[in-house]
Amino acid sequence: MAISNDLTRGNETKVMFKLVVPMIIGNLFQQLYNVADTIIVGRFIGPNALAAVGSSFSVMVLLNSIILGLCMGSSAVFSILYGAKEIDRLKNSFFISSCLIGLLTLVINFLALFFIDEILLLLNIPQEVFADTKTYLQIIFYGIVFTSAYNYFAAIMRSMGNTMIPLIFLIISAVINIILDIVFIVSFNMGVGGAAYATIIAQAVSAIGLAVYCIRKISIIRLKRRHLHINMNIVKMIGNNSILSSIQQSVMNLGILMIQGLVNSFGVAAMAAFAAVVKIESFAYLPEQEFGNAFSIFIAQNHGANKQKRIRKGIRLAIKVITIYGIAVSILIILLAKPLMGIFVDTNEREIIQIGIQYLYIVASFYTLIGFLFMFYGLFRGIGKPEVSIVLTIISLGTRVILAYTLSSVSSIGLMGIWWAIPIGWALADIIGFYKINKIYQ
């Protein structure tokens, strides 16, 4: 298996799909694990434990999105330098980014553990699940360093066009996690603590395994004394890309939490329906999201190699792929809306199913639009302009939140106002995105 993959040559379609397929498979494993974890906790511990783990998820996603954003931003810089064949600067960027990500990870870890009670109070965790939620999160927070390490080394591998090796270690982690869930929860009766320990042990195995693989197999990652210094130009590149990418990821999740809060105000049926459609969507547009991440690596390498013509071809290819996939998955979700809701909700819960179907009929019709948005995020991160991604995120989520709160307050519109606000936000951000790329690549 090739350690690296030069994305600046060869057929663009083949190169892109070789890059993106392992990333899609990896994310699918992640989603399947989340479903399996929910089933094991819910069936073998009980509803309170399920509520505790479920309420912890939003905090975990927010913290992980900060770390993921840092690593994604660094990966874009790595790809640019790798494409430009500036090996010494690339090695120096490995050193600088590891210092930055390592330091920020420790700060996040400390703050999360120190302010855990305040976090739980902010989330309005009910008293009956407060203790379980705190136990679960405390253990999970100790594993943040492993999440950071895995994503850092995965960023290095992906920047060199290798998405297969991170996939292998991710699959190993998912399998270990499920096995340990069963052992700790079912056999040892360790409760939510067992679920948390299973998670951080699996994360540790994947992080350490990937780190050892990279150090042993990739000579380019082995640094010499001359690479261990602070180059302010590299610091600026990494800081700009990493921090802005992290902010963008955080803003996305913050906006989603605000929408969640608004949906909650419409009652239990709306909450249950929204929980179900979010799970359906996590599978539906997952390929578009991972395509955007792979597209970022492709763009960054070719940007570093100054292959503007190849970048234009890549953009045209991305638009075609996203359009075809978006239309196909929209039709599929609309046709299967009722049976898909039936996977997560008992068929007797007619109100919940009807709300979910209404959501899917409206929002799923426009999955091509969010696909374009993921493409823009990848493109602007890849050419070293992550600030544009933040602008698009603010436009998309800002519009969504403002419209959702405004329209849903009208009694004759209600929940439909929240649903329609989502594709409208996507559409406005896409218009700005297309304007920007036409201006750059006209």
TORVEXLUM-105192 format. One record per residue: x, y, z of N, C-alpha, C in turn; residue in three letters. Coordinates in pm, whole numbers, padded with zeros to 5 digits, always signed. Layout:
BEGIN
XYZXYZXYZALA ...
END
This chain:
BEGIN
+00084-00120+00000+00000+00000+00000+00087+00124+00000MET +00059+00216-00095+00138+00338-00105+00117+00426+00018ALA +00228+00479+00070+00219+00565+00188+00159+00700+00152ILE +00195+00753+00034+00146+00885-00007+00084+00876-00145SER +00012+00982-00181-00058+00985-00308-00050+01127-00363ASN +00021+01143-00473+00037+01275-00535-00092+01311-00607ASP -00163+01411-00556-00292+01450-00613-00278+01554-00723LEU -00155+01589-00757-00133+01692-00859-00118+01633-00999THR -00135+01503-01011-00125+01439-01142-00225+01324-01151ARG -00251+01280-01274-00345+01171-01296-00487+01220-01319GLY -00575+01128-01356-00714+01161-01382-00782+01216-01257ASN -00841+01335-01270-00899+01402-01153-01008+01319-01086GLU -01093+01256-01166-01204+01177-01110-01151+01059-01028THR -01056+00984-01086-01000+00868-01016-00928+00911-00888LYS -00850+01018-00900-00774+01068-00785-00868+01108-00672VAL -00976+01180-00708-01070+01230-00608-01142+01116-00537MET -01189+01018-00614-01266+00910-00553-01177+00816-00473PHE -01053+00799-00514-00959+00719-00436-00936+00784-00300LYS -00944+00915-00298-00923+00990-00175-01047+00986-00085LEU -01165+01002-00147-01287+01025-00068-01353+00897-00018VAL -01344+00787-00093-01416+00664-00055-01378+00615+00085VAL -01247+00604+00119-01213+00562+00256-01266+00657+00363PRO -01273+00787+00331-01323+00885+00428-01471+00864+00453MET -01546+00833+00347-01690+00807+00361-01713+00681+00443ILE -01636+00575+00412-01649+00449+00485-01617+00470+00633ILE -01512+00548+00660-01473+00576+00799-01583+00647+00875GLY -01645+00746+00812-01753+00819+00878-01876+00732+00899ASN -01901+00642+00803-02012+00548+00818-01991+00458+00941LEU -01867+00411+00958-01836+00330+01076-01858+00409+01203PHE -01822+00538+01198-01841+00624+01315-01990+00636+01348GLN -02072+00657+01245-02216+00670+01266-02277+00539+01315GLN -02234+00428+01256-02286+00297+01296-02248+00266+01440LEU -02125+00306+01478-02085+00286+01618-02175+00367+01711TYR -02205+00492+01676-02290+00576+01760-02427+00512+01781ASN -02481+00453+01673-02610+00385+01683-02598+00263+01774VAL -02491+00182+01755-02470+00062+01837-02452+00099+01983ALA -02377+00204+02009-02353+00251+02146-02485+00290+02213ASP -02571+00360+02137-02701+00401+02189-02786+00280+02224THR -02786+00181+02137-02866+00059+02159-02818-00016+02283ILE -02686-00032+02296-02630-00107+02410-02661-00037+02542ILE -02637+00093+02547-02663+00169+02670-02811+00168+02704VAL -02897+00192+02603-03040+00198+02627-03099+00065+02671GLY -03055-00044+02612-03114-00175+02642-03060-00237+02771ARG -02931-00216+02800-02870-00289+02912-02852-00206+03039PHE -02863-00074+03029-02851+00008+03152-02986+00071+03185ILE -03050+00134+03086-03181+00191+03111-03198+00329+03054GLY -03319+00384+03063-03349+00513+03002-03272+00630+03061PRO -03247+00628+03193-03171+00737+03254-03028+00741+03202ASN -02968+00623+03188-02831+00616+03134-02829+00663+02989ALA -02932+00625+02914-02942+00668+02774-02954+00819+02766LEU -03035+00876+02856-03051+01022+02859-02919+01091+02895ALA -02845+01030+02989-02716+01087+03032-02616+01088+02918ALA -02605+00975+02849-02512+00965+02736-02557+01057+02623VAL -02688+01059+02598-02741+01143+02491-02720+01290+02516GLY -02740+01334+02640-02722+01475+02673-02575+01515+02672SER -02485+01417+02686-02341+01446+02680-02293+01466+02537SER -02372+01415+02442-02327+01412+02303-02299+01551+02248PHE -02387+01648+02278-02370+01783+02223-02241+01848+02272SER -02206+01822+02400-02081+01876+02456-01961+01812+02387VAL -01967+01680+02370-01857+01607+02305-01838+01655+02162MET -01949+01674+02091-01941+01719+01952-01878+01857+01944VAL -01918+01947+02035-01864+02083+02034-01714+02083+02060LEU -01669+02009+02163-01526+02004+02195-01447+01936+02082LEU -01502+01826+02031-01433+01756+01922-01426+01840+01796ASN -01529+01925+01774-01529+02010+01654-01417+02113+01661SER -01384+02159+01782-01273+02254+01797-01142+02186+01758ILE -01119+02067+01811-00996+01992+01781-00992+01953+01633ILE -01106+01905+01582-01112+01865+01441-01083+01983+01350LEU -01136+02100+01385-01109+02220+01306-00961+02256+01304GLY -00895+02244+01420-00751+02271+01428-00673+02176+01336LEU -00712+02048+01339-00641+01948+01258-00671+01965+01109CYS -00795+01997+01075-00831+02018+00936-00756+02139+00878MET -00747+02245+00959-00674+02364+00914-00526+02334+00893GLY -00467+02258+00986-00326+02218+00972-00306+02130+00850SER -00401+02039+00826-00391+01948+00712-00387+02025+00580SER -00464+02134+00573-00463+02216+00450-00324+02276+00427ALA -00260+02322+00535-00124+02377+00523-00027+02267+00482VAL -00037+02151+00547+00049+02038+00511+00034+02005+00362PHE -00090+02001+00314-00115+01966+00173-00056+02067+00077SER -00068+02195+00112-00012+02300+00026+00139+02285+00015ILE +00205+02266+00129+00351+02252+00130+00396+02122+00066LEU +00316+02015+00084+00348+01887+00021+00334+01898-00130TYR +00229+01966-00176+00210+01987-00319+00320+02072-00380GLY +00370+02167-00301+00477+02255-00348+00614+02190-00337ALA +00620+02071-00276+00745+01995-00255+00846+02073-00169LYS +00793+02155-00076+00878+02229+00018+00893+02145+00145GLU +00979+02045+00139+00986+01942+00243+01033+01997+00378ILE +01135+02085+00377+01183+02140+00504+01075+02225+00573ASP +01005+02305+00495+00896+02386+00552+00782+02296+00599ARG +00760+02187+00527+00657+02092+00566+00691+02030+00702LEU +00816+01988+00718+00858+01928+00845+00849+02029+00959LYS +00885+02152+00930+00873+02258+01031+00727+02281+01068ASN +00638+02268+00969+00494+02286+00996+00441+02173+01084SER +00497+02050+01069+00459+01940+01158+00491+01976+01303PHE +00611+02029+01324+00654+02066+01459+00567+02176+01517PHE +00545+02282+01440+00468+02397+01489+00323+02358+01517ILE +00263+02284+01425+00122+02247+01445+00105+02154+01564SER +00202+02062+01584+00193+01972+01699+00199+02050+01830SER +00282+02154+01833+00291+02239+01953+00159+02313+01975CYS +00105+02372+01867-00020+02448+01876-00137+02359+01919LEU -00154+02248+01849-00267+02159+01877-00252+02094+02015ILE -00128+02055+02049-00103+01995+02179-00136+02091+02293GLY -00092+02217+02278-00116+02317+02382-00265+02346+02397LEU -00334+02367+02285-00476+02398+02290-00558+02279+02341LEU -00514+02157+02309-00582+02039+02361-00575+02033+02512THR -00457+02062+02568-00441+02063+02713-00527+02170+02778LEU -00535+02287+02715-00618+02396+02768-00766+02355+02767VAL -00811+02299+02654-00950+02253+02643-00980+02145+02747ILE -00884+02052+02763-00900+01943+02860-00914+01997+03002ASN -00828+02088+03038-00830+02148+03172-00961+02222+03197PHE -01000+02308+03102-01121+02388+03118-01246+02300+03126LEU -01251+02196+03043-01367+02107+03041-01382+02036+03177ALA -01271+01990+03234-01276+01921+03363-01303+02018+03478LEU -01244+02135+03472-01258+02233+03579-01400+02289+03587PHE -01461+02310+03470-01594+02372+03466-01706+02271+03435PHE -01684+02144+03467-01782+02042+03430-01919+02067+03494ILE -01922+02110+03620-02051+02137+03685-02124+02252+03617ASP -02050+02355+03582-02110+02471+03514-02164+02432+03377GLU -02091+02343+03308-02136+02295+03176-02268+02220+03190ILE -02277+02135+03291-02398+02056+03312-02516+02146+03350LEU -02491+02248+03432-02598+02341+03469-02645+02421+03347LEU -02550+02458+03262-02584+02533+03141-02672+02451+03048LEU -02652+02320+03049-02730+02230+02963-02865+02191+03026LEU -02891+02244+03146-03017+02213+03216-03038+02062+03231ASN -02932+01992+03273-02941+01847+03293-03032+01818+03412ILE -03136+01736+03394-03226+01702+03505-03152+01635+03621PRO -03201+01655+03741-03134+01604+03861-03119+01453+03860GLN -03220+01383+03803-03218+01237+03808-03109+01176+03719GLU -03057+01252+03623-02949+01198+03538-02820+01279+03554VAL -02819+01375+03646-02703+01463+03664-02576+01384+03698PHE -02588+01292+03795-02470+01216+03841-02413+01130+03730ALA -02501+01060+03658-02455+00974+03548-02390+01056+03437ASP -02449+01170+03405-02393+01256+03299-02255+01307+03339THR -02241+01347+03465-02112+01397+03513-02006+01286+03510LYS -02044+01167+03555-01951+01053+03553-01904+01024+03411THR -01998+01019+03320-01967+00988+03180-01873+01093+03120TYR -01907+01221+03138-01827+01328+03078-01688+01339+03140LEU -01678+01321+03270-01546+01329+03335-01450+01228+03273GLN -01497+01105+03254-01411+01002+03194-01379+01036+03049ILE -01481+01077+02974-01461+01112+02833-01362+01226+02817ILE -01369+01325+02906-01277+01440+02896-01131+01398+02908PHE -01104+01293+02987-00966+01245+03000-00915+01184+02869TYR -01006+01152+02780-00967+01094+02651-00953+01195+02540GLY -00972+01324+02571-00963+01428+02467-00826+01426+02399ILE -00721+01398+02478-00585+01396+02424-00570+01289+02316VAL -00640+01176+02332-00632+01070+02232-00708+01108+02104PHE -00822+01174+02121-00896+01225+02005-00810+01321+01925THR -00741+01410+01997-00654+01508+01933-00538+01441+01860SER -00476+01342+01924-00361+01273+01864-00401+01198+01737ALA -00515+01127+01743-00560+01054+01624-00585+01152+01509TYR -00658+01260+01536-00691+01355+01429-00568+01425+01375ASN -00468+01447+01460-00345+01512+01413-00270+01422+01315TYR -00249+01296+01353-00176+01205+01263-00259+01169+01140PHE -00390+01163+01155-00477+01141+01039-00466+01259+00943ALA -00451+01380+00998-00436+01500+00914-00307+01493+00833ALA -00201+01443+00895-00074+01427+00823-00090+01328+00708ILE -00149+01213+00737-00167+01110+00634-00254+01162+00520MET -00364+01226+00554-00457+01274+00451-00396+01386+00367ARG -00310+01467+00429-00247+01575+00354-00157+01522+00243SER -00110+01398+00262-00026+01334+00161-00108+01242+00071MET -00241+01256+00079-00330+01183-00011-00361+01041+00032GLY -00326+01004+00158-00353+00868+00205-00466+00872+00307ASN -00585+00828+00265-00700+00824+00357-00731+00681+00402THR -00659+00584+00346-00685+00444+00378-00632+00405+00517MET -00510+00449+00551-00451+00412+00680-00534+00467+00797ILE -00574+00596+00796-00661+00644+00905-00791+00565+00914PRO -00844+00521+00798-00966+00440+00797-00946+00309+00872LEU -00833+00242+00846-00806+00113+00910-00805+00127+01062ILE -00737+00230+01112-00730+00249+01257-00864+00295+01315PHE -00944+00366+01235-01077+00406+01280-01169+00284+01293LEU -01160+00192+01197-01239+00068+01204-01199-00015+01325ILE -01068-00025+01349-01019-00098+01467-01077-00037+01594ILE -01076+00097+01600-01128+00168+01717-01276+00140+01737SER -01354+00144+01628-01499+00122+01638-01530-00020+01687ALA -01457-00117+01634-01480-00257+01674-01445-00277+01821VAL -01330-00225+01863-01288-00235+02004-01391-00169+02095ILE -01441-00053+02051-01539+00021+02131-01665-00061+02156ASN -01717-00121+02053-01840-00201+02066-01815-00323+02155ILE -01702-00392+02134-01669-00511+02216-01657-00472+02363ILE -01584-00362+02390-01566-00319+02529-01696-00270+02590LEU -01782-00208+02510-01915-00169+02559-01988-00291+02615ASP -01988-00398+02538-02057-00521+02578-01993-00580+02704ILE -01858-00584+02704-01787-00642+02818-01809-00560+02945VAL -01787-00428+02937-01795-00343+03056-01938-00325+03105PHE -02033-00313+03011-02171-00285+03050-02248-00412+03083ILE -02242-00511+02994-02321-00633+03011-02255-00729+03111VAL -02125-00754+03092-02056-00854+03177-02015-00798+03312SER -01954-00677+03312-01901-00622+03437-01999-00527+03508PHE -02110-00494+03441-02213-00408+03501-02155-00275+03551ASN -02074-00210+03467-02006-00086+03506-02088+00040+03476MET -02208+00024+03420-02294+00139+03395-02238+00236+03292GLY -02275+00366+03306-02230+00465+03207-02079+00483+03210VAL -02019+00457+03327-01873+00464+03336-01808+00363+03244GLY -01868+00246+03232-01817+00143+03141-01821+00188+02997GLY -01931+00255+02959-01943+00306+02822-01835+00409+02794ALA -01808+00495+02892-01706+00599+02875-01566+00539+02867ALA -01537+00442+02955-01405+00378+02952-01384+00304+02820TYR -01488+00242+02770-01478+00172+02641-01440+00269+02531ALA -01499+00387+02536-01471+00489+02434-01327+00538+02439THR -01278+00574+02559-01143+00632+02563-01035+00525+02540ILE -01061+00400+02579-00964+00294+02551-00953+00271+02401ILE -01068+00267+02333-01068+00249+02187-00999+00366+02119ALA -01024+00488+02168-00959+00606+02112-00808+00600+02133GLN -00766+00554+02250-00623+00544+02280-00555+00445+02187ALA -00620+00331+02162-00561+00229+02073-00543+00286+01933VAL -00645+00354+01880-00635+00408+01744-00533+00521+01736SER -00530+00606+01838-00435+00719+01838-00291+00672+01847ALA -00263+00583+01943-00126+00533+01960-00085+00449+01840ILE -00177+00366+01792-00146+00282+01676-00113+00364+01553GLY -00193+00467+01526-00168+00551+01409-00039+00630+01425LEU -00012+00679+01546+00111+00754+01572+00234+00667+01548ALA +00232+00545+01601+00344+00454+01584+00363+00421+01436VAL +00253+00397+01365+00261+00367+01222+00327+00483+01147TYR +00280+00604+01173+00334+00721+01103+00483+00738+01128CYS +00523+00726+01254+00663+00748+01290+00753+00640+01230ILE +00704+00517+01226+00786+00406+01175+00788+00399+01023ARG +00676+00433+00960+00663+00412+00816+00685+00536+00730LYS +00669+00654+00788+00677+00776+00707+00803+00854+00745ILE +00902+00845+00659+01030+00910+00691+01017+01062+00698SER +00922+01117+00622+00908+01262+00616+00865+01323+00749ILE +00806+01237+00835+00758+01287+00964+00869+01290+01069ILE +00980+01225+01041+01091+01223+01136+01169+01354+01123ARG +01168+01431+01229+01225+01566+01225+01369+01567+01277LEU +01445+01662+01224+01581+01686+01271+01585+01818+01347LYS +01698+01844+01409+01710+01964+01492+01674+02091+01415ARG +01712+02097+01287+01689+02220+01210+01540+02248+01185ARG +01457+02145+01206+01313+02165+01186+01241+02210+01313HIS +01312+02203+01427+01249+02233+01557+01269+02380+01594LEU +01207+02466+01518+01217+02609+01547+01086+02676+01506HIS +01069+02800+01549+00947+02874+01519+00970+02965+01398ILE +00906+02931+01289+00907+03014+01168+00776+03092+01166ASN +00785+03224+01177+00664+03304+01194+00572+03297+01072MET +00628+03278+00954+00543+03264+00835+00460+03136+00843ASN +00525+03027+00887+00454+02901+00904+00352+02912+01018ILE +00393+02978+01126+00302+03000+01240+00176+03072+01193VAL +00196+03176+01110+00083+03253+01059-00008+03168+00972LYS +00053+03087+00884-00026+02999+00797-00109+02899+00878MET -00041+02831+00972-00107+02729+01052-00209+02791+01147ILE -00169+02900+01211-00260+02968+01303-00385+03017+01233GLY -00366+03078+01116-00479+03131+01039-00573+03018+00997ASN -00516+02914+00936-00599+02803+00888-00660+02723+01002ASN -00580+02690+01102-00628+02603+01210-00732+02672+01297SER -00700+02790+01344-00791+02858+01436-00920+02898+01366ILE -00909+02949+01243-01030+02988+01170-01115+02866+01133LEU -01051+02755+01097-01125+02632+01068-01194+02581+01195SER -01126+02594+01308-01184+02553+01436-01304+02640+01471SER -01290+02770+01449-01402+02862+01475-01521+02827+01387ILE -01492+02798+01259-01600+02764+01166-01675+02640+01212GLN -01600+02536+01254-01663+02412+01303-01745+02440+01428GLN -01694+02524+01516-01763+02556+01641-01890+02635+01616SER -01882+02732+01524-02000+02813+01490-02110+02724+01433VAL -02071+02628+01348-02168+02535+01291-02244+02462+01401MET -02170+02407+01496-02233+02329+01602-02312+02416+01699ASN -02266+02540+01721-02339+02632+01808-02473+02668+01745LEU -02473+02691+01614-02597+02721+01543-02695+02605+01549GLY -02643+02485+01534-02727+02365+01540-02789+02350+01679ILE -02710+02380+01784-02762+02372+01920-02875+02474+01942LEU -02863+02592+01880-02968+02695+01892-03097+02648+01826MET -03084+02584+01710-03202+02529+01643-03264+02418+01728ILE -03179+02335+01787-03227+02228+01874-03309+02285+01989GLN -03259+02392+02049-03331+02456+02159-03468+02507+02116GLY -03476+02564+01996-03603+02614+01944-03702+02500+01919LEU -03651+02392+01859-03737+02275+01835-03790+02220+01967VAL -03704+02217+02070-03745+02165+02201-03866+02240+02258ASN -03876+02369+02224-03986+02450+02276-04121+02409+02220SER -04122+02327+02114-04248+02281+02053-04296+02148+02111PHE -04226+02098+02212-04275+01980+02281-04203+01852+02248GLY -04243+01746+02319-04175+01617+02310-04185+01555+02171VAL -04300+01567+02107-04319+01508+01973-04222+01570+01873ALA -04208+01701+01879-04115+01770+01789-03971+01730+01819ALA -03938+01719+01948-03802+01677+01988-03771+01537+01936MET -03865+01446+01952-03843+01308+01908-03829+01300+01756ALA -03916+01374+01686-03909+01375+01539-03777+01432+01490ALA -03733+01541+01554-03609+01606+01514-03490+01515+01541PHE -03493+01445+01655-03385+01350+01687-03374+01242+01581ALA -03488+01196+01532-03489+01091+01429-03437+01142+01296ALA -03484+01260+01253-03443+01311+01121-03295+01350+01119VAL -03244+01392+01234-03101+01425+01242-03018+01299+01217VAL -03062+01186+01273-02991+01059+01248-03001+01019+01101LYS -03118+01037+01042-03136+01005+00900-03044+01092+00815ILE -03040+01220+00848-02957+01314+00770-02808+01285+00786GLU -02769+01237+00904-02627+01210+00926-02574+01106+00829SER -02663+01017+00783-02625+00920+00680-02647+00976+00540PHE -02754+01056+00521-02792+01102+00387-02688+01192+00323ALA -02642+01295+00397-02544+01384+00333-02402+01366+00385TYR -02379+01255+00455-02242+01221+00497-02144+01214+00379LEU -02181+01147+00266-02087+01143+00152-02052+01282+00099PRO -02149+01375+00102-02121+01511+00055-02023+01581+00150GLU -02041+01560+00279-01952+01621+00377-01809+01569+00362GLN -01795+01438+00348-01661+01381+00332-01601+01416+00196GLU -01687+01431+00094-01637+01475-00036-01576+01614-00023PHE -01642+01700+00054-01588+01834+00077-01454+01832+00147GLY -01437+01741+00246-01310+01729+00317-01200+01677+00225ASN -01234+01577+00141-01136+01524+00046-01103+01628-00060ALA -01203+01703-00101-01185+01809-00201-01085+01913-00150PHE -01090+01941-00021-00997+02037+00040-00852+01992+00023SER -00827+01862+00045-00692+01807+00032-00646+01815-00114ILE -00735+01776-00206-00705+01783-00350-00671+01926-00391PHE -00753+02020-00350-00731+02161-00385-00601+02212-00325ILE -00575+02177-00198-00456+02229-00130-00327+02181-00197ALA -00319+02053-00230-00198+02003-00297-00177+02073-00430GLN -00283+02090-00507-00271+02153-00638-00249+02304-00627ASN -00301+02363-00521-00273+02505-00495-00126+02523-00464HIS -00070+02433-00383+00073+02439-00351+00160+02420-00474GLY +00113+02333-00567+00188+02307-00690+00157+02410-00799ALA +00069+02507-00765+00029+02614-00858-00035+02559-00986ASN -00116+02456-00974-00183+02396-01089-00328+02446-01093LYS -00342+02571-01139-00472+02636-01139-00572+02569-01235GLN -00522+02523-01348-00610+02457-01445-00669+02331-01386LYS -00588+02257-01310-00634+02133-01247-00737+02164-01137ARG -00718+02276-01068-00815+02317-00966-00950+02347-01031ILE -00948+02417-01145-01074+02448-01215-01145+02320-01258ARG -01067+02224-01308-01126+02094-01346-01187+02026-01224LYS -01116+02034-01112-01165+01973-00988-01296+02036-00942GLY -01307+02169-00956-01430+02239-00918-01547+02194-01005ILE -01523+02185-01137-01630+02141-01228-01674+01998-01195ARG -01575+01912-01165-01606+01774-01129-01688+01770-01000LEU -01648+01849-00901-01717+01851-00773-01863+01894-00790ALA -01886+01996-00871-02023+02045-00894-02109+01935-00956ILE -02054+01861-01053-02129+01752-01117-02161+01641-01017LYS -02060+01599-00942-02078+01489-00847-02182+01525-00741VAL -02170+01645-00686-02262+01689-00579-02404+01703-00633ILE -02418+01756-00754-02551+01772-00813-02619+01636-00833THR -02546+01542-00893-02603+01409-00920-02637+01338-00790ILE -02542+01337-00695-02567+01269-00568-02680+01336-00491TYR -02679+01470-00486-02780+01543-00411-02920+01515-00461GLY -02939+01516-00592-03071+01488-00649-03113+01344-00619ILE -03020+01250-00637-03051+01108-00614-03090+01082-00469ALA -03012+01134-00375-03041+01106-00233-03167+01180-00188VAL -03194+01297-00245-03317+01369-00212-03440+01288-00252SER -03438+01235-00375-03550+01153-00423-03568+01030-00334ILE -03457+00967-00299-03461+00845-00218-03520+00873-00079LEU -03473+00979-00014-03520+01012+00120-03668+01048+00118ILE -03712+01124+00018-03853+01164+00009-03942+01041-00012ILE -03901+00951-00099-03980+00831-00126-03987+00738-00005LEU -03879+00735+00074-03870+00642+00187-03889+00712+00322LEU -03943+00834+00320-03954+00912+00443-04027+00838+00555ALA -04140+00778+00525-04219+00711+00629-04148+00587+00684LYS -04100+00495+00599-04029+00378+00656-03900+00417+00728PRO -03833+00522+00684-03712+00567+00754-03747+00617+00894LEU -03854+00692+00907-03898+00737+01039-03936+00617+01126MET -03991+00513+01061-04032+00393+01133-03917+00316+01195GLY -03793+00340+01145-03676+00274+01203-03652+00326+01345ILE -03678+00455+01366-03645+00518+01494-03766+00541+01584PHE -03885+00537+01525-04007+00569+01601-04110+00459+01581VAL -04177+00420+01688-04284+00321+01678-04394+00371+01584ASP -04445+00282+01502-04544+00322+01401-04673+00377+01463THR -04697+00349+01591-04815+00404+01658-04801+00552+01692ASN -04677+00601+01691-04651+00742+01723-04672+00826+01597GLU -04800+00844+01562-04833+00908+01434-04792+01054+01427ARG -04808+01126+01538-04772+01269+01537-04623+01287+01512GLU -04541+01207+01581-04396+01217+01564-04356+01184+01421ILE -04412+01076+01368-04380+01035+01231-04423+01142+01131ILE -04540+01202+01153-04589+01305+01061-04499+01428+01062GLN -04454+01469+01181-04362+01584+01191-04231+01553+01119ILE -04179+01432+01140-04055+01392+01073-04068+01388+00922GLY -04180+01335+00873-04203+01330+00728-04211+01471+00670ILE -04281+01560+00742-04290+01700+00697-04151+01762+00685GLN -04068+01738+00784-03930+01789+00780-03856+01735+00658TYR -03862+01604+00639-03787+01540+00530-03837+01586+00393LEU -03968+01602+00377-04023+01649+00250-03967+01788+00214TYR -03951+01873+00316-03903+02010+00291-03751+02013+00277ILE -03681+01969+00380-03535+01985+00386-03462+01891+00291VAL -03506+01765+00285-03436+01668+00201-03443+01701+00052ALA -03536+01786+00015-03547+01827-00126-03428+01911-00171SER -03351+01960-00075-03245+02056-00108-03106+02010-00064PHE -03083+01877-00060-02953+01827-00015-02839+01866-00109TYR -02870+01898-00234-02766+01946-00325-02706+02076-00272THR -02789+02160-00210-02743+02290-00161-02640+02275-00049LEU -02664+02184+00044-02565+02167+00152-02439+02099+00097ILE -02456+02018-00008-02339+01958-00073-02247+02065-00129GLY -02305+02166-00194-02225+02278-00246-02156+02353-00131PHE -02226+02366-00019-02170+02438+00094-02047+02364+00149LEU -02056+02231+00159-01939+02153+00201-01824+02168+00101PHE -01859+02176-00029-01757+02196-00132-01685+02329-00113MET -01762+02434-00084-01701+02566-00063-01611+02566+00060PHE -01656+02501+00168-01572+02494+00287-01437+02430+00252TYR -01441+02319+00178-01318+02250+00139-01232+02333+00047GLY -01295+02400-00049-01221+02481-00146-01147+02595-00079LEU -01217+02673+00001-01153+02792+00061-01051+02755+00168PHE -01074+02644+00236-00972+02595+00330-00849+02549+00253ARG -00871+02486+00137-00761+02434+00056-00673+02540-00007GLY -00730+02658-00036-00650+02766-00097-00602+02867+00008ILE -00618+02828+00136-00566+02915+00242-00652+03035+00272GLY -00785+03026+00247-00877+03135+00277-00992+03085+00367LYS -00958+03032+00485-01062+02978+00573-01159+03083+00624PRO -01118+03210+00617-01206+03317+00663-01334+03325+00579GLU -01322+03286+00450-01441+03284+00364-01538+03177+00412VAL -01484+03062+00455-01569+02955+00508-01646+03001+00631SER -01581+03081+00715-01649+03135+00833-01764+03226+00791ILE -01738+03312+00692-01842+03403+00642-01962+03323+00590VAL -01934+03218+00512-02042+03135+00457-02118+03064+00569LEU -02046+03018+00671-02111+02952+00784-02201+03047+00859THR -02153+03168+00882-02233+03269+00952-02357+03306+00871ILE -02340+03321+00739-02455+03352+00653-02557+03239+00658ILE -02509+03116+00644-02597+03000+00643-02671+02982+00776SER -02593+02977+00885-02654+02951+01015-02724+03073+01072LEU -02668+03192+01045-02732+03315+01091-02870+03331+01029GLY -02878+03310+00898-03006+03317+00829-03102+03212+00884THR -03049+03091+00902-03131+02981+00951-03189+03012+01088ARG -03105+03060+01180-03150+03088+01317-03251+03203+01319VAL -03218+03314+01250-03307+03431+01250-03443+03396+01189ILE -03440+03331+01071-03565+03294+01005-03644+03193+01088LEU -03572+03097+01146-03640+02993+01224-03715+03054+01342ALA -03648+03143+01416-03713+03204+01531-03825+03299+01489TYR -03805+03367+01375-03907+03462+01328-04030+03390+01274THR -04008+03296+01182-04120+03228+01117-04197+03137+01212LEU -04123+03068+01299-04189+02972+01388-04278+03042+01491SER -04254+03172+01513-04337+03248+01609-04474+03280+01552SER -04489+03266+01420-04619+03288+01356-04701+03159+01372VAL -04814+03168+01438-04891+03048+01473-04932+02966+01352SER -04958+03032+01240-05001+02958+01120-04885+02886+01051SER -04761+02918+01088-04643+02856+01027-04581+02753+01121ILE -04550+02794+01242-04497+02704+01343-04370+02631+01303GLY -04368+02500+01322-04250+02419+01295-04203+02430+01150LEU -04297+02446+01057-04258+02455+00915-04162+02571+00891MET -04174+02676+00972-04083+02790+00960-03940+02751+00990GLY -03922+02661+01090-03787+02612+01122-03734+02529+01007ILE -03819+02442+00954-03775+02353+00846-03736+02434+00721TRP -03818+02533+00682-03788+02611+00561-03665+02701+00579TRP -03638+02741+00703-03522+02828+00729-03391+02758+00693ALA -03389+02625+00705-03265+02549+00681-03220+02558+00535ILE -03300+02519+00434-03254+02530+00295-03237+02673+00248PRO -03314+02766+00305-03296+02907+00267-03157+02954+00309ILE -03114+02915+00429-02979+02950+00476-02872+02890+00387GLY -02891+02763+00349-02796+02698+00256-02788+02775+00125TRP -02904+02810+00070-02910+02875-00062-02837+03010-00062ALA -02860+03091+00041-02794+03222+00048-02642+03208+00056LEU -02595+03114+00137-02450+03091+00149-02393+03041+00016ALA -02467+02955-00055-02421+02903-00184-02407+03015-00287ASP -02501+03107-00287-02494+03220-00382-02364+03298-00361ILE -02332+03326-00236-02207+03398-00205-02087+03312-00243ILE -02094+03182-00217-01983+03092-00249-01954+03087-00398GLY -02059+03075-00480-02039+03073-00625-01986+03207-00676PHE -02033+03315-00615-01982+03447-00653-01831+03456-00626TYR -01790+03404-00510-01648+03410-00472-01560+03327-00565LYS -01603+03204-00598-01516+03121-00683-01513+03173-00827ILE -01623+03231-00871-01622+03292-01006-01528+03410-01011ASN -01518+03482-00901-01429+03597-00895-01282+03553-00893LYS -01255+03442-00824-01117+03392-00813-01074+03317-00940ILE -01166+03233-00994-01131+03145-01107-01208+03179-01234TYR -01233+03307-01256-01307+03347-01378-01220+03330-01502GLN 
END
